[in-house]
Amino acid sequence: MAAPAAPPGPGLALGPGLALGPGLEPVLREAVAALGRAGAGEGPAAALGAVRAALAAAGGPAALGERERALFGAFLRSLARAPGAARPEGVWQRCFLEGPPGLVLCVLLEALGSPGPGLDPREVVGVLEQFLQEGRVSALLWEVCQQQAQAACPELQDALLNKIVCLPEHVSNKLQGKNPPVFFPQTYFPLLGGAVLQVLQKISSSLRGGLDCSISFVSHVLGKVCVHGRQKEILGVLVPHLTDLTKSDCIWQRICWRLVECVPDRWMEAVVLGFVQGAPGADVLSRLLGNLVVKNKKAQFVMTQKMLLLQYGHTTAVLQNLLGYLSLDSLRRPVLLRVLQELLETWSSSSAVKHSPAEQQLYISKAILICLSHLKGHEIESCRQELLTSMMEGVKCHLDSSLPQLRRLGMVVAESISLKINTDGPVLKFEYEEDDETRELKSLLVQTPPFCVVPSFPEDDRSEKAGAAVPLVPESNEKPHTAAPVMPDEELDAELDSDDDLTPYDMSEDKELKIKAPVYIRDCIEVLTGSRSEDVDKWEATVKALESLVRKNPAATREVSVELAKILLHLEEKTCIEGFVELRQRAQVAVLTTDPIPVAKYLTSQFYSLNYSLRQRMDILDVLVLAAQELSCPKFHGKTKHSGAQKPCIQLLPGSDSSKDWRRIVDERIKSKTRRFDMGQSHVELASRPNEFNSVAGHFFFPLIQHFDRPLTTFDLLGEDHLVLGRLVHTLAILMYLAVNTVAVTAMGKALLEFVWALRFHTDSYVRQGLLSCISSLLLSVPTERILADMTEELLETQSWLGDVMEKDPDGDCRRLALQNLLLMENLKKKLEAVPS
């Protein structure tokens, strides 16, 4: 923007068209001499007044040449070192405020940082406060911009840059935090932003007048402020004003483009991120940045790689800003297509799905859908095959995941890609339960209107998520209402008249036929194994009544318990019974609790047998957990007492695919161990009865942990069946927790610790969550003295592993569980230290 200017001549070369009067140099020398004499009276006051008058007569600070600036600097330093008697109040301050702003700032900060006679720190800060309030910062910036156009000294400009940006720190360090409000960062940097705006206004006027000037120093100030983390303060002032100024003025647009382009690469990331977060829309961002992403390699890396693939804490609004900016210019649209391709490569990578957190997968999915919303027809045609390939690979990787959120993300993105590439033909459709997250994802396929306002500058807590955008199209699960055909009135009357001849059939005396359910266990077996179609009603009645029948007849159940467990494990739904899965599961739990040992042996042996589906194997795990819970929890009776704490009654959700319930269990267990010294409310007193799980815990636990590393023809826990492995690990953790105070708990804990150690580096996050839950259950269930006696070395190694998980694991739930386990170990250590030796 600035043309190189001719170097100044050997004389008193000044600003444009100015000449220095002959009287300033001797006046400055006389003033320095008068201040050196350090006497009170009229001498110093007259000398300072003469300097001010000579400076005004010469044309102000802008008229000074290099030699005069050096003399004025010596004068200001002498003034700063002079005793109070030689500095008339009100006059010496004006000498600083009317002098060259760059020199003034340097001298004042030198005086602030150097102890000795002269100005008191409070006096220096007072002058600096006036310096800011009188707008001398904008004068300083403008002075440097003019000097840059005349090839000034870069070392001096770097020094000024540091002093301008770090001024609040300088003052705060000297005053130990007791600085005036104007030096607070939330006050100073908006003020600096206002000064930058004033300088940009002068640059705009100079360009319109055909004069040269440089914007580079202003860019450096902006970059250094942003890299110090103050984007919100300075850009909160700049962006709204620049948004208005660039609406219809091409010169202001060019000024904004140059402002950002001249930022050094080492500060470019902070500036670009600040503009993307602060712009109220993609169209505004396009006006402010221009084609920066094409011109500057650093900006391109930040906007197309770092913000999209390496970071995932930005809000949806920031993503819409960024990708919308890439779509608004023909030079930037190839970058958008390349970004979409890289996003799809990451989304369809099995390694990325396994090793990146769910939050990053959601972030990438949002970016893909926003990119798809900006694609035009011919662009979709040109990359149709790539989109199809990525869709097929990506949906497979996501459906293989153990986490329901990732599976649902894969379905939504695959449906969206299919909808874009198959506009006329059939599209891909999955069945899943919609929630706020899926609705927000689907709404991103529709471009936001240009008038939508994006929230400026997110708060420091980046875990706060942006609100879901309002969908502009009907929800996919809402069926369109088809209009009924309009009929003429005559035809409608004729149709109604034709029905008047029909006499309604009297059904008031009809009664529903009730099928009597079997009353014996063996009759139930016959019905459930029968195949006659006329027995369907009886089959339904048997399924509904089986649980209560088993519990009422425990002796008869024990005679055929294994046979009945086998029938229920293989039982399939013949008719559409409401809650069939739950009815079958409750019956299985009833059989297992009635005759635990033989039925547990059967079920655990079938878990590792051939010719079972994954669903059946997970059903076995669910039944074992629910039965163990029932056996370990005592029944409630009517007697009540006052108690401050109650043993938690744990409700395990069958088919749960996350460890949230486990963490709730652990929290309840810790809560139950907390002593409270108030009377509390009236609670139901638990019966004093033995834990029925005590004698059978080993039959539930050890067969499950024995053969996990032996692959079968149709079942490989350590291979592709990691979903079942995750369920198995969580099941073992819950069984370990329920075995508290049992005889076998120590042996179970030792075996479980070896199991965890063998699988600790598993790639699936759901499995790792289960392993960490196993550690929690072990620490809570095994007696402290047994842990210290039998597992000391193993626990030390486990502690080191937990530290690595807490610091390095990509999954947030794993990190939280690892931290929880480390706290439990710390409590164990404190408990040991509290015991007297």
C-alpha angles and dihedrals in degrees: 000000000000121000117218112263128216115263116258118266125247094263129067094312109185143167121310111317097344131129127193121240116239096242106067101076098055090043091055092048091049091049092052090050092048092051090048091059087060096204128142124237136066096322101081093037092053092046092052091047091051091052092052092048094047091048091052092047091051092056103265133280093314090066096061121111126211096273093045091048090053091050091047090051091053089049092052092048091051089049091051091051095044119108119254093258091061092052112074109212113254094013102069091049090056091052088060095042094048097043129090103302095221093053092043093054093048094048094046093051090047089053091047093053101041120074120219141081121330129049119027115230090245090054091050092049090049091055091046090052090053088045090059097041094051093054097249090141091068089048089052093050092047091048091055092046090056091046091052089056086057095046099256127185112292094202091060091048092052090052091050090048092056092046094050096048096040098042094112090052092049092052095042093049092053097044094039093238096312093112126140117269093253089070094054108112092236088057103034100051096050086050089051089049089055090051090051089052091053091051091049088053090054091047089052091051091048093052092049088051093050096248126138122242137152129235095189097100092051088052090052091051091050092048095048093047091050094047087053087061098256099118092120094056101045100033090045085069099035102045099057093048094044089048090059095040095052097049095096107356117094093191091058090048090054090048091053092047092051091044090062098034092057093056109112116250093246089064099033096096095058093047095047092047090050093052093046091051095043103043112101092222146353093264091055091047089052091054093047099046103028112188094336091134090061098042102043121055094199092052090047091053092049095047100039102032115017100040094042108032107020101037129046106172098093121108126249089253091059090051091051090050094050099044092039088055090054091052099051100077132049091228091055100044094081086057089053092053091048090050091051091051092051092046091052091048089055093043092051095045113109090204092055092048091052100043105034123078122256090247091061091048089053090048093052091046090054091050091051093051092048090050090050090052090059097048119109126218098260091047091054090050092052094054101029094118093049090050092050093048093048091047093054094046095043098048090051092053092049096046089052091059121106093219115089091212092059093046090052091047090054092051094049095048092045091051090050094050090047090050091053099046097039103049094152105026134057117305133214114267129185132187114238139135112265121226136168091282095055092044090053091049092052092048090059090069087073115072114242114242115257092246093062109116118225117214110254122237112347118237120261092265100085094181087076107103126217116250118262115267117245110255113243094199130057116275114267093234093055111092115224113250111240116216116245115242114260114238127196115254093244093056091046092053092047091052092050091048092053090060093055092077093062116093114214115241114243108240098161093109095048116116129196112250110238119209113217113233119229117268098203130065094229091053088055090053091052092050095046093049095043122103104198113125094215089064094063094107091049090048090056092049090049094052091050095048100039099091095053091043092054093050093048094050108041095156094053090044093055090058092061101018098123093044091049091047089053092050092049093047091056097035114127128193111263096179135020101273117174109243095005094154092052093046091052092046093050090050090051091050090049092053092047094049091046095053106014107170104051094037092047090050090051096047096045091049091050091051090073096035128110127258099035124124122234089248091057092049091051089047088057090054092049093050092049092052096047092047092048090051092051093048093048098047118077120228121256124244133191098256113107137196139172114266135163095212133030128200105255118251103220119213113197117202111225115233094017112165099195141058095238092103090051092054089049089053092052092047090051091049092052090046091052090056092054115104118225123187101205127098093246125191129308111277134183110264114236116235118251101239134133121271103255090201090064096083097039104038093102092053090056097042115034100051089054094053097046107074106027092118097052110093119212129203092261101021129056114167094182092047131044096336093074091132090067090043089056091051090048092052092049090047091053090049092053093045088051091052093048091050093069112140092012124129095243097048096102094050090045091051094051092048091046092051091054089048092052092047091055093053102033094113096050113145096222113090093208090058091048090051089054092049091053089048088054090057090051093051091048093052092048099043108036114078113255095238091053092049091053094044101045108022109033098121093042091051093051090054090045090052091055090049091049090054091055091048092051092052104034112022111113093214115086094208090054091051092050093048091049090052090049091052092049089053090050089052090050090052088050090053092050090049090053093049091050092058110092114241 
